[in-house]
Amino acid sequence: MATNLAIDDALLERARRIGKLRTKKETVTQALTEFIQRRRQRDILKALGTIEFREGWNYKKDRRDREPCR
C-alpha cells in the first residue's frame, strides 16, 4: 500500500543510522514493528497480578500429573 507521510527527515535518518538499515522503508517498518511489540509487552505487564487462580490449586501436582511417565 503506497502511503505518503510527512516525516521529519532528520529523525528518520537518525533512526536509519542507529538501526543500521539501508532504506527509509526498512526504517519505518522496523519502527512500527518495535512499536507494536512494546505495546504488546506493556499490555502483558499490565495483566500481571490480575489473573486469579483457583484456591487450593496445586500447580506442582498438576504439572507432575501431566508429565509422561519415565
PQR file with spaces between the fields and no chain letter, atoms N, CA, C, O and H, PARSE charges and radii, in Angstrom:
ATOM       1  N    MET     1       0.847   -1.164    0.000 -0.4000 1.5000
ATOM       2  CA   MET     1       0.000    0.000    0.000 -0.0000 2.0000
ATOM       3  C    MET     1       0.900    1.237    0.000  0.5500 1.7000
ATOM       4  O    MET     1       1.728    1.415    0.894 -0.5500 1.4000
ATOM       5  N    ALA     2       0.734    2.054   -0.974 -0.4000 1.5000
ATOM       6  CA   ALA     2       1.525    3.282   -1.051 -0.0000 2.0000
ATOM       7  C    ALA     2       0.906    4.334   -0.139  0.5500 1.7000
ATOM       8  O    ALA     2      -0.301    4.572   -0.169 -0.5500 1.4000
ATOM       9  H    ALA     2       0.061    1.909   -1.699  0.4000 1.0000
ATOM      10  N    THR     3       1.755    4.960    0.672 -0.4000 1.5000
ATOM      11  CA   THR     3       1.296    5.976    1.603 -0.0000 2.0000
ATOM      12  C    THR     3       2.296    7.119    1.607  0.5500 1.7000
ATOM      13  O    THR     3       3.508    6.902    1.640 -0.5500 1.4000
ATOM      14  H    THR     3       2.736    4.767    0.696  0.4000 1.0000
ATOM      15  N    ASN     4       1.781    8.322    1.573 -0.4000 1.5000
ATOM      16  CA   ASN     4       2.643    9.497    1.674 -0.0000 2.0000
ATOM      17  C    ASN     4       2.565   10.037    3.089  0.5500 1.7000
ATOM      18  O    ASN     4       1.477   10.312    3.595 -0.5500 1.4000
ATOM      19  H    ASN     4       0.797    8.498    1.547  0.4000 1.0000
ATOM      20  N    LEU     5       3.704   10.189    3.723 -0.4000 1.5000
ATOM      21  CA   LEU     5       3.770   10.704    5.077 -0.0000 2.0000
ATOM      22  C    LEU     5       4.774   11.832    5.148  0.5500 1.7000
ATOM      23  O    LEU     5       5.802   11.812    4.470 -0.5500 1.4000
ATOM      24  H    LEU     5       4.588    9.966    3.312  0.4000 1.0000
ATOM      25  N    ALA     6       4.469   12.814    5.973 -0.4000 1.5000
ATOM      26  CA   ALA     6       5.426   13.900    6.216 -0.0000 2.0000
ATOM      27  C    ALA     6       6.181   13.556    7.488  0.5500 1.7000
ATOM      28  O    ALA     6       5.719   13.850    8.590 -0.5500 1.4000
ATOM      29  H    ALA     6       3.634   12.831    6.523  0.4000 1.0000
ATOM      30  N    ILE     7       7.340   12.934    7.334 -0.4000 1.5000
ATOM      31  CA   ILE     7       8.153   12.507    8.470 -0.0000 2.0000
ATOM      32  C    ILE     7       9.390   13.391    8.522  0.5500 1.7000
ATOM      33  O    ILE     7       9.994   13.695    7.493 -0.5500 1.4000
ATOM      34  H    ILE     7       7.715   12.695    6.438  0.4000 1.0000
ATOM      35  N    ASP     8       9.751   13.790    9.707 -0.4000 1.5000
ATOM      36  CA   ASP     8      10.949   14.613    9.897 -0.0000 2.0000
ATOM      37  C    ASP     8      12.152   13.874    9.319  0.5500 1.7000
ATOM      38  O    ASP     8      12.512   12.795    9.789 -0.5500 1.4000
ATOM      39  H    ASP     8       9.261   13.542   10.542  0.4000 1.0000
ATOM      40  N    ASP     9      12.768   14.461    8.299 -0.4000 1.5000
ATOM      41  CA   ASP     9      13.891   13.801    7.616 -0.0000 2.0000
ATOM      42  C    ASP     9      15.064   13.517    8.552  0.5500 1.7000
ATOM      43  O    ASP     9      15.680   12.455    8.471 -0.5500 1.4000
ATOM      44  H    ASP     9      12.476   15.338    7.918  0.4000 1.0000
ATOM      45  N    ALA    10      15.370   14.458    9.436 -0.4000 1.5000
ATOM      46  CA   ALA    10      16.498   14.271   10.354 -0.0000 2.0000
ATOM      47  C    ALA    10      16.211   13.106   11.311  0.5500 1.7000
ATOM      48  O    ALA    10      17.096   12.304   11.607 -0.5500 1.4000
ATOM      49  H    ALA    10      14.869   15.321    9.502  0.4000 1.0000
ATOM      50  N    LEU    11      14.985   13.027   11.781 -0.4000 1.5000
ATOM      51  CA   LEU    11      14.599   11.947   12.694 -0.0000 2.0000
ATOM      52  C    LEU    11      14.663   10.590   11.984  0.5500 1.7000
ATOM      53  O    LEU    11      15.165    9.609   12.531 -0.5500 1.4000
ATOM      54  H    LEU    11      14.266   13.679   11.541  0.4000 1.0000
ATOM      55  N    LEU    12      14.155   10.562   10.784 -0.4000 1.5000
ATOM      56  CA   LEU    12      14.170    9.325   10.007 -0.0000 2.0000
ATOM      57  C    LEU    12      15.601    8.884    9.700  0.5500 1.7000
ATOM      58  O    LEU    12      15.923    7.700    9.797 -0.5500 1.4000
ATOM      59  H    LEU    12      13.747   11.359   10.340  0.4000 1.0000
ATOM      60  N    GLU    13      16.442    9.823    9.337 -0.4000 1.5000
ATOM      61  CA   GLU    13      17.835    9.498    9.035 -0.0000 2.0000
ATOM      62  C    GLU    13      18.568    9.013   10.278  0.5500 1.7000
ATOM      63  O    GLU    13      19.369    8.081   10.213 -0.5500 1.4000
ATOM      64  H    GLU    13      16.180   10.784    9.258  0.4000 1.0000
ATOM      65  N    ARG    14      18.294    9.640   11.391 -0.4000 1.5000
ATOM      66  CA   ARG    14      18.921    9.215   12.655 -0.0000 2.0000
ATOM      67  C    ARG    14      18.505    7.783   13.004  0.5500 1.7000
ATOM      68  O    ARG    14      19.338    6.965   13.393 -0.5500 1.4000
ATOM      69  H    ARG    14      17.644   10.397   11.444  0.4000 1.0000
ATOM      70  N    ALA    15      17.209    7.491   12.860 -0.4000 1.5000
ATOM      71  CA   ALA    15      16.708    6.139   13.134 -0.0000 2.0000
ATOM      72  C    ALA    15      17.321    5.129   12.170  0.5500 1.7000
ATOM      73  O    ALA    15      17.657    4.012   12.564 -0.5500 1.4000
ATOM      74  H    ALA    15      16.532    8.156   12.543  0.4000 1.0000
ATOM      75  N    ARG    16      17.467    5.530   10.892 -0.4000 1.5000
ATOM      76  CA   ARG    16      18.043    4.635    9.895 -0.0000 2.0000
ATOM      77  C    ARG    16      19.481    4.267   10.254  0.5500 1.7000
ATOM      78  O    ARG    16      19.886    3.109   10.150 -0.5500 1.4000
ATOM      79  H    ARG    16      17.194    6.437   10.572  0.4000 1.0000
ATOM      80  N    ARG    17      20.243    5.279   10.680 -0.4000 1.5000
ATOM      81  CA   ARG    17      21.646    5.025   11.044 -0.0000 2.0000
ATOM      82  C    ARG    17      21.755    4.179   12.307  0.5500 1.7000
ATOM      83  O    ARG    17      22.534    3.228   12.358 -0.5500 1.4000
ATOM      84  H    ARG    17      19.914    6.219   10.765  0.4000 1.0000
ATOM      85  N    ILE    18      20.981    4.523   13.314 -0.4000 1.5000
ATOM      86  CA   ILE    18      21.021    3.768   14.574 -0.0000 2.0000
ATOM      87  C    ILE    18      20.636    2.310   14.342  0.5500 1.7000
ATOM      88  O    ILE    18      21.245    1.401   14.905 -0.5500 1.4000
ATOM      89  H    ILE    18      20.348    5.295   13.272  0.4000 1.0000
ATOM      90  N    GLY    19      19.615    2.096   13.504 -0.4000 1.5000
ATOM      91  CA   GLY    19      19.164    0.734   13.214 -0.0000 2.0000
ATOM      92  C    GLY    19      20.003    0.014   12.185  0.5500 1.7000
ATOM      93  O    GLY    19      19.783   -1.163   11.901 -0.5500 1.4000
ATOM      94  H    GLY    19      19.120    2.834   13.047  0.4000 1.0000
ATOM      95  N    LYS    20      20.979    0.737   11.620 -0.4000 1.5000
ATOM      96  CA   LYS    20      21.846    0.167   10.579 -0.0000 2.0000
ATOM      97  C    LYS    20      21.012   -0.417    9.437  0.5500 1.7000
ATOM      98  O    LYS    20      21.256   -1.524    8.958 -0.5500 1.4000
ATOM      99  H    LYS    20      21.157    1.694   11.851  0.4000 1.0000
ATOM     100  N    LEU    21      20.018    0.375    9.020 -0.4000 1.5000
ATOM     101  CA   LEU    21      19.127   -0.037    7.947 -0.0000 2.0000
ATOM     102  C    LEU    21      19.504    0.696    6.665  0.5500 1.7000
ATOM     103  O    LEU    21      20.129    1.756    6.706 -0.5500 1.4000
ATOM     104  H    LEU    21      19.820    1.275    9.409  0.4000 1.0000
ATOM     105  N    ARG    22      19.120    0.126    5.532 -0.4000 1.5000
ATOM     106  CA   ARG    22      19.527    0.695    4.252 -0.0000 2.0000
ATOM     107  C    ARG    22      18.539    1.708    3.696  0.5500 1.7000
ATOM     108  O    ARG    22      18.940    2.672    3.044 -0.5500 1.4000
ATOM     109  H    ARG    22      18.612   -0.735    5.499  0.4000 1.0000
ATOM     110  N    THR    23      17.250    1.499    3.948 -0.4000 1.5000
ATOM     111  CA   THR    23      16.253    2.353    3.302 -0.0000 2.0000
ATOM     112  C    THR    23      15.304    2.977    4.311  0.5500 1.7000
ATOM     113  O    THR    23      15.213    2.549    5.461 -0.5500 1.4000
ATOM     114  H    THR    23      16.924    0.716    4.478  0.4000 1.0000
ATOM     115  N    LYS    24      14.603    3.999    3.848 -0.4000 1.5000
ATOM     116  CA   LYS    24      13.584    4.640    4.680 -0.0000 2.0000
ATOM     117  C    LYS    24      12.450    3.657    4.960  0.5500 1.7000
ATOM     118  O    LYS    24      11.913    3.612    6.067 -0.5500 1.4000
ATOM     119  H    LYS    24      14.677    4.347    2.913  0.4000 1.0000
ATOM     120  N    LYS    25      12.095    2.876    3.952 -0.4000 1.5000
ATOM     121  CA   LYS    25      11.018    1.903    4.115 -0.0000 2.0000
ATOM     122  C    LYS    25      11.364    0.882    5.204  0.5500 1.7000
ATOM     123  O    LYS    25      10.536    0.583    6.065 -0.5500 1.4000
ATOM     124  H    LYS    25      12.531    2.913    3.053  0.4000 1.0000
ATOM     125  N    GLU    26      12.589    0.353    5.161 -0.4000 1.5000
ATOM     126  CA   GLU    26      13.027   -0.591    6.207 -0.0000 2.0000
ATOM     127  C    GLU    26      12.964    0.067    7.580  0.5500 1.7000
ATOM     128  O    GLU    26      12.561   -0.560    8.560 -0.5500 1.4000
ATOM     129  H    GLU    26      13.261    0.596    4.462  0.4000 1.0000
ATOM     130  N    THR    27      13.363    1.325    7.641 -0.4000 1.5000
ATOM     131  CA   THR    27      13.394    2.052    8.909 -0.0000 2.0000
ATOM     132  C    THR    27      11.986    2.207    9.483  0.5500 1.7000
ATOM     133  O    THR    27      11.757    1.952   10.665 -0.5500 1.4000
ATOM     134  H    THR    27      13.691    1.834    6.845  0.4000 1.0000
ATOM     135  N    VAL    28      11.056    2.623    8.642 -0.4000 1.5000
ATOM     136  CA   VAL    28       9.677    2.814    9.104 -0.0000 2.0000
ATOM     137  C    VAL    28       9.058    1.472    9.491  0.5500 1.7000
ATOM     138  O    VAL    28       8.358    1.380   10.500 -0.5500 1.4000
ATOM     139  H    VAL    28      11.242    2.830    7.681  0.4000 1.0000
ATOM     140  N    THR    29       9.310    0.436    8.697 -0.4000 1.5000
ATOM     141  CA   THR    29       8.769   -0.897    9.001 -0.0000 2.0000
ATOM     142  C    THR    29       9.311   -1.405   10.336  0.5500 1.7000
ATOM     143  O    THR    29       8.559   -1.931   11.157 -0.5500 1.4000
ATOM     144  H    THR    29       9.878    0.511    7.878  0.4000 1.0000
ATOM     145  N    GLN    30      10.613   -1.247   10.546 -0.4000 1.5000
ATOM     146  CA   GLN    30      11.230   -1.687   11.806 -0.0000 2.0000
ATOM     147  C    GLN    30      10.664   -0.896   12.983  0.5500 1.7000
ATOM     148  O    GLN    30      10.368   -1.466   14.033 -0.5500 1.4000
ATOM     149  H    GLN    30      11.223   -0.820    9.879  0.4000 1.0000
ATOM     150  N    ALA    31      10.516    0.398   12.807 -0.4000 1.5000
ATOM     151  CA   ALA    31       9.994    1.244   13.886 -0.0000 2.0000
ATOM     152  C    ALA    31       8.566    0.840   14.250  0.5500 1.7000
ATOM     153  O    ALA    31       8.224    0.769   15.430 -0.5500 1.4000
ATOM     154  H    ALA    31      10.756    0.860   11.954  0.4000 1.0000
ATOM     155  N    LEU    32       7.744    0.579   13.257 -0.4000 1.5000
ATOM     156  CA   LEU    32       6.365    0.166   13.530 -0.0000 2.0000
ATOM     157  C    LEU    32       6.317   -1.208   14.199  0.5500 1.7000
ATOM     158  O    LEU    32       5.509   -1.438   15.099 -0.5500 1.4000
ATOM     159  H    LEU    32       8.022    0.637   12.298  0.4000 1.0000
ATOM     160  N    THR    33       7.176   -2.109   13.760 -0.4000 1.5000
ATOM     161  CA   THR    33       7.235   -3.451   14.358 -0.0000 2.0000
ATOM     162  C    THR    33       7.628   -3.360   15.832  0.5500 1.7000
ATOM     163  O    THR    33       7.010   -3.996   16.686 -0.5500 1.4000
ATOM     164  H    THR    33       7.832   -1.922   13.029  0.4000 1.0000
ATOM     165  N    GLU    34       8.652   -2.570   16.125 -0.4000 1.5000
ATOM     166  CA   GLU    34       9.086   -2.411   17.514 -0.0000 2.0000
ATOM     167  C    GLU    34       8.026   -1.708   18.354  0.5500 1.7000
ATOM     168  O    GLU    34       7.851   -2.041   19.526 -0.5500 1.4000
ATOM     169  H    GLU    34       9.155   -2.053   15.432  0.4000 1.0000
ATOM     170  N    PHE    35       7.317   -0.745   17.777 -0.4000 1.5000
ATOM     171  CA   PHE    35       6.245   -0.049   18.476 -0.0000 2.0000
ATOM     172  C    PHE    35       5.154   -1.040   18.893  0.5500 1.7000
ATOM     173  O    PHE    35       4.679   -1.015   20.029 -0.5500 1.4000
ATOM     174  H    PHE    35       7.458   -0.474   16.825  0.4000 1.0000
ATOM     175  N    ILE    36       4.767   -1.911   17.961 -0.4000 1.5000
ATOM     176  CA   ILE    36       3.729   -2.907   18.250 -0.0000 2.0000
ATOM     177  C    ILE    36       4.207   -3.878   19.329  0.5500 1.7000
ATOM     178  O    ILE    36       3.453   -4.205   20.246 -0.5500 1.4000
ATOM     179  H    ILE    36       5.153   -1.932   17.039  0.4000 1.0000
ATOM     180  N    GLN    37       5.448   -4.338   19.226 -0.4000 1.5000
ATOM     181  CA   GLN    37       5.985   -5.267   20.232 -0.0000 2.0000
ATOM     182  C    GLN    37       5.993   -4.634   21.618  0.5500 1.7000
ATOM     183  O    GLN    37       5.630   -5.283   22.599 -0.5500 1.4000
ATOM     184  H    GLN    37       6.060   -4.073   18.481  0.4000 1.0000
ATOM     185  N    ARG    38       6.399   -3.385   21.703 -0.4000 1.5000
ATOM     186  CA   ARG    38       6.451   -2.713   23.008 -0.0000 2.0000
ATOM     187  C    ARG    38       5.060   -2.533   23.588  0.5500 1.7000
ATOM     188  O    ARG    38       4.871   -2.696   24.793 -0.5500 1.4000
ATOM     189  H    ARG    38       6.693   -2.858   20.906  0.4000 1.0000
ATOM     190  N    ARG    39       4.096   -2.205   22.765 -0.4000 1.5000
ATOM     191  CA   ARG    39       2.720   -2.056   23.256 -0.0000 2.0000
ATOM     192  C    ARG    39       2.169   -3.385   23.754  0.5500 1.7000
ATOM     193  O    ARG    39       1.476   -3.435   24.771 -0.5500 1.4000
ATOM     194  H    ARG    39       4.250   -2.072   21.785  0.4000 1.0000
ATOM     195  N    ARG    40       2.478   -4.460   23.034 -0.4000 1.5000
ATOM     196  CA   ARG    40       2.026   -5.782   23.488 -0.0000 2.0000
ATOM     197  C    ARG    40       2.678   -6.145   24.817  0.5500 1.7000
ATOM     198  O    ARG    40       2.018   -6.670   25.713 -0.5500 1.4000
ATOM     199  H    ARG    40       3.041   -4.419   22.208  0.4000 1.0000
ATOM     200  N    GLN    41       3.964   -5.868   24.942 -0.4000 1.5000
ATOM     201  CA   GLN    41       4.665   -6.139   26.203 -0.0000 2.0000
ATOM     202  C    GLN    41       4.048   -5.333   27.334  0.5500 1.7000
ATOM     203  O    GLN    41       3.871   -5.846   28.439 -0.5500 1.4000
ATOM     204  H    GLN    41       4.500   -5.441   24.214  0.4000 1.0000
ATOM     205  N    ARG    42       3.722   -4.081   27.067 -0.4000 1.5000
ATOM     206  CA   ARG    42       3.106   -3.233   28.087 -0.0000 2.0000
ATOM     207  C    ARG    42       1.759   -3.803   28.527  0.5500 1.7000
ATOM     208  O    ARG    42       1.431   -3.795   29.714 -0.5500 1.4000
ATOM     209  H    ARG    42       3.866   -3.665   26.170  0.4000 1.0000
ATOM     210  N    ASP    43       0.985   -4.297   27.563 -0.4000 1.5000
ATOM     211  CA   ASP    43      -0.312   -4.889   27.897 -0.0000 2.0000
ATOM     212  C    ASP    43      -0.142   -6.151   28.736  0.5500 1.7000
ATOM     213  O    ASP    43      -0.923   -6.400   29.654 -0.5500 1.4000
ATOM     214  H    ASP    43       1.252   -4.304   26.600  0.4000 1.0000
ATOM     215  N    ILE    44       0.877   -6.943   28.421 -0.4000 1.5000
ATOM     216  CA   ILE    44       1.152   -8.151   29.203 -0.0000 2.0000
ATOM     217  C    ILE    44       1.538   -7.771   30.627  0.5500 1.7000
ATOM     218  O    ILE    44       1.073   -8.386   31.587 -0.5500 1.4000
ATOM     219  H    ILE    44       1.512   -6.740   27.675  0.4000 1.0000
ATOM     220  N    LEU    45       2.389   -6.759   30.763 -0.4000 1.5000
ATOM     221  CA   LEU    45       2.804   -6.319   32.094 -0.0000 2.0000
ATOM     222  C    LEU    45       1.624   -5.789   32.903  0.5500 1.7000
ATOM     223  O    LEU    45       1.561   -5.990   34.115 -0.5500 1.4000
ATOM     224  H    LEU    45       2.768   -6.260   29.983  0.4000 1.0000
ATOM     225  N    LYS    46       0.700   -5.119   32.242 -0.4000 1.5000
ATOM     226  CA   LYS    46      -0.498   -4.622   32.928 -0.0000 2.0000
ATOM     227  C    LYS    46      -1.338   -5.783   33.468  0.5500 1.7000
ATOM     228  O    LYS    46      -1.985   -5.662   34.508 -0.5500 1.4000
ATOM     229  H    LYS    46       0.751   -4.955   31.257  0.4000 1.0000
ATOM     230  N    ALA    47      -1.320   -6.915   32.745 -0.4000 1.5000
ATOM     231  CA   ALA    47      -2.127   -8.067   33.143 -0.0000 2.0000
ATOM     232  C    ALA    47      -1.522   -8.830   34.320  0.5500 1.7000
ATOM     233  O    ALA    47      -2.220   -9.587   34.994 -0.5500 1.4000
ATOM     234  H    ALA    47      -0.795   -7.014   31.900  0.4000 1.0000
ATOM     235  N    LEU    48      -0.224   -8.632   34.568 -0.4000 1.5000
ATOM     236  CA   LEU    48       0.412   -9.354   35.674 -0.0000 2.0000
ATOM     237  C    LEU    48      -0.291   -9.034   36.989  0.5500 1.7000
ATOM     238  O    LEU    48      -0.564   -7.876   37.306 -0.5500 1.4000
ATOM     239  H    LEU    48       0.343   -8.017   34.020  0.4000 1.0000
ATOM     240  N    GLY    49      -0.570  -10.072   37.727 -0.4000 1.5000
ATOM     241  CA   GLY    49      -1.199   -9.901   39.024 -0.0000 2.0000
ATOM     242  C    GLY    49      -2.707   -9.770   38.958  0.5500 1.7000
ATOM     243  O    GLY    49      -3.357   -9.627   39.994 -0.5500 1.4000
ATOM     244  H    GLY    49      -0.349  -11.013   37.469  0.4000 1.0000
ATOM     245  N    THR    50      -3.277   -9.815   37.772 -0.4000 1.5000
ATOM     246  CA   THR    50      -4.731   -9.671   37.661 -0.0000 2.0000
ATOM     247  C    THR    50      -5.428  -11.005   37.443  0.5500 1.7000
ATOM     248  O    THR    50      -6.657  -11.077   37.468 -0.5500 1.4000
ATOM     249  H    THR    50      -2.749   -9.931   36.931  0.4000 1.0000
ATOM     250  N    ILE    51      -4.660  -12.051   37.232 -0.4000 1.5000
ATOM     251  CA   ILE    51      -5.246  -13.368   36.997 -0.0000 2.0000
ATOM     252  C    ILE    51      -5.428  -14.060   38.347  0.5500 1.7000
ATOM     253  O    ILE    51      -4.484  -14.206   39.123 -0.5500 1.4000
ATOM     254  H    ILE    51      -3.662  -11.992   37.211  0.4000 1.0000
ATOM     255  N    GLU    52      -6.654  -14.477   38.602 -0.4000 1.5000
ATOM     256  CA   GLU    52      -6.942  -15.152   39.866 -0.0000 2.0000
ATOM     257  C    GLU    52      -7.005  -16.657   39.625  0.5500 1.7000
ATOM     258  O    GLU    52      -7.737  -17.129   38.755 -0.5500 1.4000
ATOM     259  H    GLU    52      -7.421  -14.358   37.971  0.4000 1.0000
ATOM     260  N    PHE    53      -6.242  -17.390   40.394 -0.4000 1.5000
ATOM     261  CA   PHE    53      -6.225  -18.837   40.275 -0.0000 2.0000
ATOM     262  C    PHE    53      -7.172  -19.446   41.300  0.5500 1.7000
ATOM     263  O    PHE    53      -7.533  -18.822   42.298 -0.5500 1.4000
ATOM     264  H    PHE    53      -5.647  -17.007   41.101  0.4000 1.0000
ATOM     265  N    ARG    54      -7.560  -20.678   41.020 -0.4000 1.5000
ATOM     266  CA   ARG    54      -8.445  -21.387   41.954 -0.0000 2.0000
ATOM     267  C    ARG    54      -7.755  -21.555   43.299  0.5500 1.7000
ATOM     268  O    ARG    54      -6.574  -21.897   43.366 -0.5500 1.4000
ATOM     269  H    ARG    54      -7.267  -21.184   40.209  0.4000 1.0000
ATOM     270  N    GLU    55      -8.491  -21.317   44.349 -0.4000 1.5000
ATOM     271  CA   GLU    55      -7.927  -21.554   45.678 -0.0000 2.0000
ATOM     272  C    GLU    55      -7.720  -23.048   45.862  0.5500 1.7000
ATOM     273  O    GLU    55      -8.559  -23.855   45.460 -0.5500 1.4000
ATOM     274  H    GLU    55      -9.450  -21.039   44.295  0.4000 1.0000
ATOM     275  N    GLY    56      -6.622  -23.405   46.462 -0.4000 1.5000
ATOM     276  CA   GLY    56      -6.324  -24.804   46.697 -0.0000 2.0000
ATOM     277  C    GLY    56      -5.705  -25.513   45.499  0.5500 1.7000
ATOM     278  O    GLY    56      -5.440  -26.713   45.558 -0.5500 1.4000
ATOM     279  H    GLY    56      -5.941  -22.750   46.789  0.4000 1.0000
ATOM     280  N    TRP    57      -5.476  -24.789   44.427 -0.4000 1.5000
ATOM     281  CA   TRP    57      -4.883  -25.396   43.237 -0.0000 2.0000
ATOM     282  C    TRP    57      -3.417  -25.668   43.500  0.5500 1.7000
ATOM     283  O    TRP    57      -2.682  -24.777   43.926 -0.5500 1.4000
ATOM     284  H    TRP    57      -5.691  -23.814   44.379  0.4000 1.0000
ATOM     285  N    ASN    58      -2.994  -26.880   43.251 -0.4000 1.5000
ATOM     286  CA   ASN    58      -1.619  -27.289   43.480 -0.0000 2.0000
ATOM     287  C    ASN    58      -0.938  -27.430   42.121  0.5500 1.7000
ATOM     288  O    ASN    58      -1.026  -28.474   41.474 -0.5500 1.4000
ATOM     289  H    ASN    58      -3.591  -27.603   42.904  0.4000 1.0000
ATOM     290  N    TYR    59      -0.257  -26.363   41.699 -0.4000 1.5000
ATOM     291  CA   TYR    59       0.341  -26.373   40.368 -0.0000 2.0000
ATOM     292  C    TYR    59       1.441  -27.423   40.242  0.5500 1.7000
ATOM     293  O    TYR    59       1.666  -27.952   39.153 -0.5500 1.4000
ATOM     294  H    TYR    59      -0.186  -25.516   42.225  0.4000 1.0000
ATOM     295  N    LYS    60       2.127  -27.731   41.339 -0.4000 1.5000
ATOM     296  CA   LYS    60       3.185  -28.740   41.274 -0.0000 2.0000
ATOM     297  C    LYS    60       2.600  -30.122   41.001  0.5500 1.7000
ATOM     298  O    LYS    60       3.126  -30.880   40.186 -0.5500 1.4000
ATOM     299  H    LYS    60       1.945  -27.302   42.223  0.4000 1.0000
ATOM     300  N    LYS    61       1.508  -30.440   41.692 -0.4000 1.5000
ATOM     301  CA   LYS    61       0.858  -31.730   41.479 -0.0000 2.0000
ATOM     302  C    LYS    61       0.291  -31.804   40.063  0.5500 1.7000
ATOM     303  O    LYS    61       0.413  -32.830   39.394 -0.5500 1.4000
ATOM     304  H    LYS    61       1.081  -29.825   42.354  0.4000 1.0000
ATOM     305  N    ASP    62      -0.314  -30.740   39.618 -0.4000 1.5000
ATOM     306  CA   ASP    62      -0.880  -30.701   38.276 -0.0000 2.0000
ATOM     307  C    ASP    62       0.210  -30.923   37.224  0.5500 1.7000
ATOM     308  O    ASP    62      -0.017  -31.633   36.244 -0.5500 1.4000
ATOM     309  H    ASP    62      -0.414  -29.906   40.161  0.4000 1.0000
ATOM     310  N    ARG    63       1.382  -30.329   37.417 -0.4000 1.5000
ATOM     311  CA   ARG    63       2.487  -30.481   36.488 -0.0000 2.0000
ATOM     312  C    ARG    63       2.985  -31.929   36.500  0.5500 1.7000
ATOM     313  O    ARG    63       3.266  -32.501   35.447 -0.5500 1.4000
ATOM     314  H    ARG    63       1.566  -29.753   38.213  0.4000 1.0000
ATOM     315  N    ARG    64       3.093  -32.519   37.697 -0.4000 1.5000
ATOM     316  CA   ARG    64       3.541  -33.912   37.801 -0.0000 2.0000
ATOM     317  C    ARG    64       2.561  -34.847   37.102  0.5500 1.7000
ATOM     318  O    ARG    64       2.961  -35.803   36.437 -0.5500 1.4000
ATOM     319  H    ARG    64       2.864  -32.054   38.552  0.4000 1.0000
ATOM     320  N    ASP    65       1.285  -34.560   37.261 -0.4000 1.5000
ATOM     321  CA   ASP    65       0.261  -35.426   36.650 -0.0000 2.0000
ATOM     322  C    ASP    65       0.311  -35.364   35.128  0.5500 1.7000
ATOM     323  O    ASP    65      -0.066  -36.332   34.467 -0.5500 1.4000
ATOM     324  H    ASP    65       0.960  -33.783   37.801  0.4000 1.0000
ATOM     325  N    ARG    66       0.766  -34.251   34.554 -0.4000 1.5000
ATOM     326  CA   ARG    66       0.830  -34.104   33.110 -0.0000 2.0000
ATOM     327  C    ARG    66       2.137  -34.609   32.515  0.5500 1.7000
ATOM     328  O    ARG    66       2.220  -34.801   31.302 -0.5500 1.4000
ATOM     329  H    ARG    66       1.073  -33.465   35.091  0.4000 1.0000
ATOM     330  N    GLU    67       3.147  -34.827   33.328 -0.4000 1.5000
ATOM     331  CA   GLU    67       4.429  -35.295   32.831 -0.0000 2.0000
ATOM     332  C    GLU    67       4.326  -36.745   32.416  0.5500 1.7000
ATOM     333  O    GLU    67       3.703  -37.546   33.114 -0.5500 1.4000
ATOM     334  H    GLU    67       3.080  -34.671   34.314  0.4000 1.0000
ATOM     335  N    PRO    68       4.925  -37.099   31.291 -0.5600 1.5000
ATOM     336  CA   PRO    68       4.884  -38.507   30.876  0.2800 2.0000
ATOM     337  C    PRO    68       5.700  -39.357   31.838  0.5500 1.7000
ATOM     338  O    PRO    68       6.707  -38.906   32.384 -0.5500 1.4000
ATOM     339  N    CYS    69       5.265  -40.558   32.034 -0.4000 1.5000
ATOM     340  CA   CYS    69       5.982  -41.479   32.912 -0.0000 2.0000
ATOM     341  C    CYS    69       7.303  -41.846   32.266  0.5500 1.7000
ATOM     342  O    CYS    69       7.380  -42.059   31.056 -0.5500 1.4000
ATOM     343  H    CYS    69       4.446  -40.924   31.590  0.4000 1.0000
ATOM     344  N    ARG    70       8.331  -41.917   33.077 -0.4000 1.5000
ATOM     345  CA   ARG    70       9.661  -42.249   32.543 -0.0000 2.0000
ATOM     346  C    ARG    70      10.029  -43.669   32.802  0.5500 1.7000
ATOM     347  O    ARG    70      11.113  -44.107   32.417 -0.5500 1.4000
ATOM     348  H    ARG    70       8.269  -41.744   34.059  0.4000 1.0000
